[in-house]
Amino acid sequence: PDGAEQSWLQLEASPLPRSLRLAVLRALQALYEGQSGDAQRGLRVYREILLEDPDDDETRRRLISGLKQAIVQRAAAPDGMVPDSALTPDAALRQDAVLHQREVLLRAPGDDQRRQALLDLVPLLEHSQEGVREAETLLEQAHRTWPDHGEVLTAQVDHYRRRGNANTARVLLERAQHGARNAVLAGRLEPGLFQTLE
């Protein structure tokens, strides 16, 4: 560690009031996000911040983003070809990302944020059979809740394409196009309709 990092780490290790500890952790966060770019240490600091301040949604989103990047980097590495199980680092990273994304979904303050959090959860679940079933249930729930929203249709189609099920993706698109045409002919112009037709 360089001099600045060493100083912050020493402060972090010392007994501090919560507000000062958070300030130290945020300084480390800025350091790891900036010049240092140390992803592993950054993830540790995000987790520590959330232990001190569970309501820090921005840090939670940064942690999820960092976990996704770590998963992608591990998959691209030669040793990333380890079978997925509860014991592999990949599975642990995914589990952590899912846990925090569920928290984002639970804490979503509005309809748009809830929809986005739900759609962001789907790809994280797709790495086990049980997760795939849950992802499809969530997508169905999203479709029932926001039937005319283009992002929901896009998420459904992307999910089935990632699963290698192009026929289901095609059927979903055809149904959406048919429904959109019928809505136009009936004079019902809704905001999500044009996204569906794109």
Salt bridges, closest charged atoms under 4 A:
GLU5 OE2 - ARG41 NH1 2.77
GLU12 OE2 - ARG44 NH1 2.90
GLU33 OE1 - ARG62 NH1 3.05
ASP38 OD2 - ARG41 NE 3.45
GLU48 OE1 - ARG21 NH2 2.68
GLU52 OE2 - ARG21 NE 2.98
ASP53 OD2 - ARG26 NH2 3.43
ASP55 OD1 - ARG107 NH1 2.75
ASP56 OD2 - ARG26 NH1 2.70
GLU58 OE1 - ARG61 NE 3.91
GLU58 OE2 - ARG62 NE 3.35
ASP84 OD2 - ARG94 NH1 2.76
ASP90 OD1 - ARG74 NE 2.33
ASP96 OD2 - ARG47 NH2 2.49
ASP96 OD1 - HIS100 NE2 3.32
GLU103 OE2 - ARG107 NE 2.73
ASP111 OD1 - ARG114 NH2 3.57
ASP112 OD1 - ARG115 NH2 3.04
GLU126 OE2 - HIS159 ND1 2.50
GLU126 OE1 - ARG162 NE 2.70
GLU134 OE2 - ARG102 NH1 2.60
GLU136 OE2 - HIS159 NE2 3.03
GLU174 OE2 - ARG170 NH1 3.14
